[in-house]
Amino acid sequence: MDDKMESRGRKVDIPVWEKYMLSTEEASDYFHIGINKLRRIISLNPTAEWILWNGSHAYIKRRIFEQFRFHHGDGSPGGVLALFDVFPAVTQNLVVQLLNQVLTFLGLIGVIVDPTTAGLEDSDRAMGYSEPWEDDRE
């Protein structure tokens, strides 16, 4: 891997960890991801914000891709799906937000109820208990 860039006829040394964008080969080395696996991740996410296309060549925006790896896996925390080579297009935060909205909606329409809420009652059988029910009792 050559970390030298040519700028106006002169070579400039920029360490790979300071570069804003990496070639796929540099990103493969830097993130310890096989080049074929990295290309597959790119092909599954062609419009991702961490990719800059120059013609048919993809360049990786290093810092944004680091966040992508953190949320989606491939050896990083929270990467259970990556163990199965699954790279979903949504983040964990989006899934949690959606689940929260669904549960809120179900609560609003009364599917999920809190029995301690005024106006709701326990069953007639439960209302007759003088002490908690035990399974071994007849």
Buried (B, 14 or more C-beta within 10 A) or exposed (E): EEBEEEEEEEEEEEEBEEBEBBBBEBBBBBBEBEEEBBBBBBEEBEEBEBBEEEEEEBBBBBEBBBBBBBBBBBEBEEBEBBEEEEBBEEBEEEEEEEEEEEEEEEEEEEEEEEEEEEEEEEEEEEEEEEEEEEEEEE
